[in-house]
Amino acid sequence: MATFTHVPDGVCLSRRRFVQGFALGGVMVGLGLRPTSALAQLSTQQGPAELRGKHFNLTIGEQPVNFTGMPSIATTVNGSVPAPILRWREGDTVTLKVTNTLSESSSIHWHGIILPNKMDGVPGLTFDGIAPGETFTYQFKVNQSGTYWYHSHSGFQEQTGHYGAIVIDPLQKEPVTYDRDYVVVLSDWSDENPNTIYRKLKKLSHYYNFNERTVSDLWREVRDKGVSETWNERAMWNQMRMTDRDLSDVTGYTYTFLMNGQTPAEGWTGLFKRGEKVRLRFINAAAMTFFDVCIPGLKMTVIAADGQYVEPVGVDEFRIGVAETYDVIVEPKDDRAYTIFSQAIDRSGYARGTLTPNPALKAEVPPMDPLPILTHADMGMKHGGMHGAHAGHNMAAMPKAMDHSLHAGHDMAKMSKKAMDHNTHAGHDMPMDHTTDTAGKAGYGSNAPIKHLPSEYGPHVDMHADGAQYRLDDPGVGLRNNVRRVLVYSDLKNLVKTPDPREPSREIELHLTGNMSRYMWSINGIKFADAEPLELHYGERLRITLVNDTMMNHPIHLHGLWSDLETGDSDHIPRKHTVIVQPGAKISYLVTADAKGRWAYHCHLLYHMLGMFREVRVS
């Protein structure tokens, strides 16, 4: 948990010391929870408190914190960052009274929880928000089990600490056994006001990227590849006005990466006894950061993804996108400490923790991996040709640029909805053809050719991934060809049979689009304020295919409905609430429209969400 600490006058912290966090001194230890017993706690337990039961009182407010040696103000729930762990039981009806003591409106969205539309917690879409000084009561039946989380859906409050974990115990006996149970919440903290971060990105999209190419990089490439190949590659990137080192919009230059609210300098600690099975529930509650997670010296067995049990998969490492959750089991065989190492995708910093049989024992922190470099495949290139949206086009002939000024917060009640041609802009529905290729059948993805709409041309879109491919076996940039066994999406197989085996009756293809240099994000080249809702028919089974026409990973979250990820096994399709679309790639999932109402659908990168957002209507 965050704590306020005074820094003596005259103390100057280096940038590396600053982003690693300020060690507060002393050792604080968290005890795990045995599945059959109550939570054991020490008065010095690290991380947030756990609240159990059916009735909860939560207060949203502000709290002074100090993660870096500089005092800041966080948005908290019940006075802590992260917010309290909420432990529910499947089948119960929970009542949560949420009081807002902020000077601005707030909200709580229950991420991944299938619930009535009016309880989803998106201001302007499913309710009005919680006004200052008011209390809103959420009440719904818990119809699932597993690891989830909750966070604000108002403005940039999520960036300033408004997030927490949810653990739901199942009614039936679990398919796995374990002796200890820990929640591991990963997040990114900045002392900067998030509105300031956003303004900087709008003025200079690579403001926080300190990994740009240098003269020494050029000479090294000339030495390794020759002048001709180096010249051609540099010319291609320059013509597209892009860089192959553009991995994260916001980096460790301003972020301190946290594990259960603890900085890298301090580190979270969890205890075990040799031979025990330890369950770690990883939640990526960051605003903008993907993490690559490993525990040197320990194998991890992935048992659940986004709260749903999967067939166990043994791995050394996994990438967890913003808003995803993974549950793993580890079995330490020795009386030694192990480091839980979660490095940011751009290698600008890391979060860390320690699994140890003794609070006095600590493990070494491993060095970070080399800086990942994007490849042609990550850019969705087709036959090695140019794929920038502007390359080879007559700019004068393109549609007039739309107004892409974005809003400073995602309170949907304040956003306008301009009338657009629904057939052109809302996604192109395609009739299914089951006679030509089994690749179009449920569980195997789309066989429809990629199409770009007229709305995707112009200065608001700077790239087209004409050669986008399914890359379910690809661990992603920075994780390829290393010596570790890395989890990939094709590893995920639902532990139970696919609940809805129907073939999709139609397909919607959506393009994730943007102009990085102008920091504008959209879907099909249209920002949220100008987009028509996606209309789904109650009870239908449809396919959504996402094509990533950008060089960024995008975590796409559909509220209220499961996203059944097509990985090639129609009988055991993994169910997810957040799906990562790699740069220049495409991915497909099936959706059963079984919940009526207006639902949010968006990229979960906080500073992308303002434009890369749609309303989904099920009626």
Residue pairs with C-beta under 8 A, 6 or more apart in sequence:
1 46
1 47
1 48
1 80
1 81
1 82
1 261
2 63
2 65
2 66
2 67
2 74
2 80
2 81
2 161
2 261
3 24
3 65
3 66
4 64
4 65
4 66
4 71
5 22
5 24
5 66
5 69
7 13
7 22
7 66
7 69
7 70
11 69
13 22
13 68
13 69
15 253
17 69
17 265
18 68
18 69
18 70
18 256
19 68
19 252
19 253
19 254
19 255
19 256
19 257
19 348
19 349
20 256
20 263
20 264
20 265
20 349
21 67
21 68
21 256
21 258
21 262
21 263
21 264
21 265
21 266
22 66
22 67
22 68
22 69
22 263
22 265
23 263
23 265
23 266
24 266
26 44
27 44
27 269
27 359
27 360
28 42
28 44
28 45
28 46
28 269
29 42
29 44
29 45
29 46
29 269
29 270
29 271
29 359
30 42
30 45
30 46
30 47
30 182
30 260
30 268
30 269
30 270
30 271
31 39
31 40
31 41
31 42
31 45
31 271
32 40
32 179
32 180
32 181
32 182
32 270
32 271
32 272
32 278
33 39
33 40
33 50
33 180
33 181
33 182
34 179
34 180
34 181
35 174
35 177
35 178
35 181
39 50
39 52
46 260
46 261
46 262
46 268
46 269
47 82
47 183
47 185
47 260
47 261
47 262
47 268
48 80
48 81
48 82
48 83
48 84
48 85
48 164
48 165
48 185
48 260
48 261
49 78
49 80
49 84
49 85
50 84
50 85
50 86
50 87
51 84
51 85
51 86
51 87
52 87
54 88
54 92
54 93
54 94
54 95
55 94
55 95
55 96
55 97
56 86
56 94
56 95
56 96
56 97
57 96
57 97
57 99
58 77
58 78
58 83
58 84
58 96
58 97
58 98
58 99
58 108
59 77
59 78
59 79
59 98
59 99
59 101
60 75
60 76
60 77
60 98
60 99
60 100
60 101
60 102
60 106
60 108
60 130
60 152
60 162
61 75
61 76
61 79
61 101
61 102
62 73
62 74
62 75
62 76
62 101
62 102
63 73
63 74
63 76
63 79
63 80
63 81
63 161
64 71
64 72
64 73
64 74
65 71
65 72
65 73
65 74
65 81
65 161
66 72
67 189
67 191
67 256
67 258
67 263
68 189
68 191
68 256
68 263
70 191
72 191
73 160
74 81
74 160
74 161
75 102
75 106
75 152
75 157
75 160
75 161
75 162
76 83
76 161
76 162
77 83
77 84
77 108
77 162
77 164
78 84
80 261
81 161
81 189
81 261
82 161
82 163
82 164
82 165
82 185
82 187
82 260
82 261
82 285
83 150
83 161
83 162
83 163
83 164
84 164
85 164
85 165
85 166
85 167
85 183
86 96
86 150
86 164
86 165
86 166
86 167
87 166
87 167
87 168
87 169
88 94
88 142
88 166
88 167
88 168
88 169
89 142
89 168
89 169
89 171
90 142
90 143
90 144
90 145
90 168
90 169
90 170
90 171
91 141
91 142
91 143
91 171
92 141
92 142
93 139
93 140
93 141
93 142
94 138
94 139
94 140
94 142
95 137
95 138
95 139
96 108
96 137
96 138
96 139
97 135
97 136
97 137
98 108
98 130
98 135
98 136
98 137
98 138
99 130
99 134
99 135
100 106
100 130
100 131
100 132
100 133
100 134
100 135
100 136
101 132
101 133
102 132
103 132
104 132
104 154
104 155
105 123
105 129
105 130
105 131
105 132
105 154
105 411
106 129
106 130
106 152
106 154
106 157
106 162
107 121
107 122
107 123
107 127
107 129
107 130
107 152
107 153
107 154
108 121
108 138
108 150
108 151
108 152
108 153
109 120
109 121
109 122
109 150
109 151
109 152
109 153
109 559
110 119
110 120
110 121
110 138
110 148
110 150
110 166
111 148
111 149
111 150
111 151
111 323
111 557
111 577
112 148
112 149
112 306
112 307
112 325
112 577
112 578
113 140
113 142
113 144
113 148
113 166
114 143
114 144
114 560
114 561
114 562
114 595
115 140
115 141
115 143
115 560
116 140
116 597
117 126
117 560
117 595
117 596
117 597
117 598
117 599
118 126
118 127
118 597
119 126
119 138
119 139
119 140
120 126
120 127
120 559
120 560
120 599
120 600
121 127
121 138
121 153
122 153
122 412
122 559
122 600
123 129
123 153
123 154
123 411
123 412
123 413
124 411
124 412
124 413
124 414
124 415
125 412
125 598
125 599
125 600
125 615
126 597
126 598
126 599
126 600
127 136
128 413
129 154
129 411
129 413
130 136
142 168
144 168
144 307
145 168
145 169
145 170
145 171
145 307
146 167
146 168
146 170
146 304
146 306
146 307
146 308
146 309
146 325
146 327
147 165
147 166
147 167
147 168
147 183
147 281
147 283
147 304
147 307
147 325
147 327
148 165
148 166
148 167
148 168
148 283
148 307
148 325
148 577
149 163
149 164
149 165
149 166
149 185
149 283
149 285
149 323
149 325
150 163
150 164
150 165
150 166
151 158
151 162
151 163
151 164
151 285
152 158
152 162
152 163
153 410
153 600
154 409
154 410
154 411
155 408
155 409
155 410
155 411
156 194
156 195
156 198
156 287
156 409
156 606
158 285
158 287
158 606
159 188
159 190
159 194
159 197
159 287
159 606
160 194
161 189
163 185
163 187
163 285
164 185
164 285
165 183
165 185
165 281
165 283
165 285
167 181
167 183
167 281
168 307
175 303
175 309
175 495
176 279
176 303
176 309
176 312
176 329
177 277
178 276
178 277
178 278
178 279
178 329
179 272
179 273
179 276
179 277
179 278
180 270
180 271
180 272
180 276
180 277
180 278
180 279
181 278
181 279
181 281
182 270
182 278
182 279
182 280
182 281
183 260
183 281
183 283
184 259
184 260
184 268
184 280
184 281
184 282
184 283
184 340
184 353
185 258
185 259
185 260
185 261
185 283
185 285
186 257
186 258
186 259
186 282
186 283
186 284
186 285
186 286
186 289
186 291
186 293
186 320
186 342
186 351
187 257
187 258
187 261
187 284
187 285
187 286
187 287
187 351
188 250
188 255
188 256
188 257
188 258
188 286
188 287
188 288
188 289
188 344
189 255
189 256
189 257
189 258
190 197
190 250
190 254
190 255
190 256
191 254
192 254
194 287
194 606
195 408
197 250
197 254
197 607
198 408
198 607
200 207
200 208
201 207
201 208
201 249
201 250
201 519
201 607
202 406
202 518
202 519
205 249
205 516
205 517
205 518
205 519
206 212
206 243
206 246
208 248
208 249
208 250
208 251
208 253
208 254
209 243
209 245
209 246
209 248
209 249
209 251
209 346
210 251
210 253
210 348
211 245
211 247
211 346
211 348
211 371
212 243
212 245
213 243
213 245
218 230
218 234
221 230
221 233
222 230
225 233
236 386
237 243
237 244
239 386
239 388
239 391
240 386
240 387
240 388
240 390
240 391
240 462
240 463
241 388
241 462
241 517
242 379
242 388
242 462
242 463
242 516
242 551
244 373
244 374
244 375
245 371
245 373
245 374
246 374
246 516
246 551
246 552
247 345
247 346
247 372
247 374
247 477
247 478
247 552
248 288
248 289
248 290
248 344
248 345
248 346
248 348
249 288
249 519
249 552
249 605
249 607
250 287
250 288
250 289
250 607
251 344
251 346
251 348
251 349
252 344
252 346
252 348
252 349
253 348
255 288
255 289
255 344
255 348
255 349
256 263
256 264
256 349
257 264
257 286
257 289
257 291
257 342
257 344
257 349
257 350
257 351
258 351
259 267
259 268
259 340
259 342
259 351
259 352
259 353
260 268
260 353
261 268
262 268
262 353
264 349
264 350
264 351
264 352
264 365
267 352
267 353
267 354
267 362
268 340
268 352
268 353
268 354
269 353
269 354
269 356
269 359
270 278
270 353
270 354
270 355
270 356
271 355
271 356
271 357
271 359
272 278
272 332
272 355
272 356
272 357
273 357
274 332
274 333
274 334
274 335
274 357
275 331
275 332
275 333
276 331
276 332
277 329
277 330
277 331
278 329
278 330
278 331
278 332
278 355
279 303
279 327
279 328
279 329
280 300
280 327
280 328
280 329
280 330
280 340
281 325
281 327
282 293
282 320
282 325
282 326
282 327
282 328
283 325
284 290
284 291
284 320
284 321
284 322
284 323
284 324
284 325
285 323
286 322
287 322
287 605
287 606
287 607
288 322
288 605
288 606
288 607
289 322
289 344
289 345
290 319
290 320
290 321
290 322
290 344
290 345
290 553
291 319
291 320
291 342
291 343
291 344
291 345
291 351
292 317
292 318
292 319
292 320
292 342
292 343
292 344
292 345
292 369
292 478
292 479
293 317
293 318
293 319
293 320
293 326
293 340
293 341
293 342
294 300
294 316
294 317
294 341
294 484
295 330
295 338
295 339
295 340
295 341
295 355
296 338
296 339
296 341
296 363
296 366
297 336
297 338
297 363
298 330
298 331
298 332
298 338
298 355
299 314
299 315
299 316
299 330
299 331
300 314
300 315
300 316
300 318
300 328
300 329
300 330
301 312
301 313
301 314
301 315
301 328
301 329
301 330
302 310
302 312
302 313
302 314
302 315
302 318
302 326
302 327
302 328
302 487
302 491
303 309
303 310
303 312
303 327
303 328
303 329
304 310
304 325
304 326
304 327
305 324
305 325
305 326
305 327
305 492
305 574
305 576
306 324
306 325
306 575
306 576
306 577
306 578
307 325
307 577
308 494
308 495
308 574
308 575
308 576
309 494
309 495
309 496
310 492
310 493
310 494
310 495
310 574
311 493
311 494
311 495
311 572
312 329
313 487
313 491
313 492
314 485
315 484
315 485
315 486
315 487
315 491
316 484
316 485
316 486
317 479
317 482
317 484
317 485
317 486
317 487
318 326
318 328
318 486
318 487
319 345
319 475
319 476
319 479
319 486
319 487
319 580
320 326
321 553
321 555
321 578
321 580
321 604
322 555
322 578
322 604
322 605
323 555
323 557
323 577
323 578
323 604
324 555
324 576
324 578
324 580
326 487
330 338
330 355
332 338
332 355
332 357
335 357
335 358
336 356
336 357
336 361
336 363
337 354
337 355
337 356
337 357
337 358
337 361
337 362
337 363
338 354
338 355
338 356
338 363
339 352
339 353
339 354
339 363
339 364
339 365
339 366
340 352
340 353
340 354
340 355
341 350
341 352
341 365
341 366
342 350
342 351
342 352
343 349
343 350
343 368
343 369
344 350
345 372
345 477
345 478
345 553
346 371
346 372
347 368
347 369
347 370
347 371
347 372
347 478
350 365
350 368
352 365
354 361
354 362
354 363
356 362
356 363
369 478
369 482
371 478
372 477
372 478
372 479
373 477
374 477
374 551
374 583
375 477
376 384
377 469
377 471
377 584
378 477
378 551
378 582
378 583
378 584
379 387
379 463
379 465
379 551
379 583
379 584
380 387
380 463
380 464
380 465
380 466
380 467
380 468
380 469
380 548
380 549
380 583
380 584
380 585
381 387
381 465
381 466
381 467
381 584
382 466
382 467
383 467
385 466
386 392
387 463
387 464
387 465
387 466
387 467
387 584
388 462
388 463
388 464
389 456
389 457
389 461
389 462
389 463
389 464
389 549
390 459
390 462
393 457
398 457
398 458
398 459
399 454
399 455
399 457
399 458
400 458
401 458
401 459
401 460
402 458
402 460
402 526
402 527
402 530
404 460
404 515
404 518
404 520
404 522
404 527
404 611
406 520
406 527
406 610
406 611
407 414
407 415
407 529
407 610
409 610
410 609
410 610
410 613
412 600
412 615
415 528
415 529
416 529
417 529
417 530
417 531
417 532
418 529
418 530
419 532
420 426
420 526
420 530
420 531
420 532
422 532
424 453
424 454
424 455
425 453
425 455
425 524
425 526
425 531
425 532
426 524
426 531
426 532
426 533
426 534
426 535
427 508
427 509
427 510
427 524
427 534
428 451
428 453
428 508
428 509
429 506
429 507
429 508
430 448
430 506
430 507
430 508
430 509
431 506
432 440
432 503
432 504
432 505
432 506
432 507
432 543
433 440
433 447
434 440
434 441
434 503
436 447
437 447
438 444
439 445
439 446
439 447
440 446
440 447
440 448
441 503
441 570
442 501
442 502
442 503
442 504
442 541
442 543
442 566
442 570
442 573
442 590
443 498
443 566
443 567
443 568
443 569
443 570
443 571
443 573
443 590
444 566
444 568
444 570
445 470
445 545
445 566
445 568
445 587
445 588
446 507
446 509
446 543
446 545
446 586
446 588
448 507
448 509
448 545
450 465
450 466
450 468
450 509
450 547
450 586
451 509
452 464
452 466
452 511
452 549
453 511
453 524
453 525
455 524
455 525
455 526
456 464
456 511
456 513
456 524
456 525
456 549
457 525
458 525
459 515
459 518
460 513
460 515
460 518
460 520
460 522
460 525
461 513
461 514
461 515
461 522
461 525
461 549
462 514
462 515
462 516
462 517
463 513
463 514
463 549
463 550
463 551
464 549
465 547
465 548
465 549
465 550
465 584
465 585
465 586
467 584
468 547
468 548
468 549
468 584
468 585
468 586
469 585
469 586
470 585
470 586
470 587
470 588
471 582
471 585
472 488
472 489
472 490
472 567
472 568
472 587
473 488
473 490
474 480
474 488
474 582
474 585
475 486
475 487
475 488
476 553
476 582
477 582
477 583
479 486
489 565
489 567
489 574
489 580
489 587
490 567
490 568
492 565
492 567
492 574
493 567
493 569
493 572
493 574
494 572
494 573
494 574
494 575
495 572
496 572
497 571
497 572
498 564
498 570
498 571
498 572
498 573
499 592
500 541
500 564
500 590
500 592
501 570
501 571
502 541
502 592
503 541
504 541
504 542
504 543
504 590
505 540
505 541
505 542
506 540
506 542
506 543
507 542
507 543
507 544
507 545
508 534
508 542
508 543
508 544
508 545
509 544
509 545
509 546
509 547
510 523
510 524
510 544
510 545
510 546
510 547
510 614
511 523
511 524
511 525
511 546
511 547
511 548
511 549
512 523
512 546
512 547
512 548
512 549
512 550
512 554
512 556
512 581
512 603
512 612
513 521
513 522
513 523
513 524
513 525
513 549
513 550
514 520
514 521
514 522
514 549
514 550
514 552
514 608
514 611
514 612
516 550
516 551
516 552
519 607
520 527
520 611
521 527
521 603
521 608
521 609
521 610
521 611
521 612
522 528
522 611
522 612
523 531
523 612
523 613
523 614
524 531
527 610
527 611
528 602
528 610
528 611
528 612
528 613
528 614
528 615
531 613
531 614
531 615
533 598
533 614
533 615
533 616
533 617
534 601
534 614
534 615
534 616
534 617
535 617
535 619
536 542
536 591
536 593
536 616
536 617
536 618
536 619
537 593
537 618
537 619
538 593
538 594
538 596
538 618
538 619
539 592
539 593
539 594
540 592
540 593
541 590
541 591
541 592
541 593
542 590
542 591
542 593
543 566
543 588
543 589
543 590
543 591
544 558
544 563
544 588
544 589
544 590
544 591
545 586
545 587
545 588
546 554
546 556
546 579
546 581
546 586
546 587
546 588
547 586
548 554
548 581
548 582
548 583
548 584
548 585
548 586
549 584
550 583
551 583
551 584
552 583
552 605
552 608
553 580
553 581
553 582
553 583
554 580
554 581
554 603
554 605
554 608
554 612
555 578
555 579
555 580
555 603
555 604
555 605
556 563
556 578
556 579
556 580
556 581
556 601
556 602
556 603
556 604
557 577
557 578
557 579
557 600
557 601
557 602
557 603
557 604
558 577
558 591
558 599
558 601
558 616
559 599
559 600
559 601
559 616
560 595
560 597
560 599
560 616
560 618
561 591
561 592
561 593
561 594
561 595
561 599
561 616
561 618
562 575
562 576
562 577
562 591
562 592
563 575
563 576
563 577
563 578
563 579
563 589
563 590
563 591
564 573
564 574
564 575
564 576
564 589
564 590
564 591
564 592
565 573
565 574
565 575
565 576
565 579
565 587
565 589
566 573
566 587
566 588
566 589
566 590
567 573
567 574
573 590
576 589
578 604
579 587
579 589
580 587
581 587
593 618
595 618
596 618
596 619
597 617
597 618
598 615
598 616
598 617
599 615
599 616
599 617
599 618
600 613
600 615
600 616
601 613
601 614
601 615
601 616
602 609
602 612
602 613
602 614
603 609
603 612
603 613
605 612
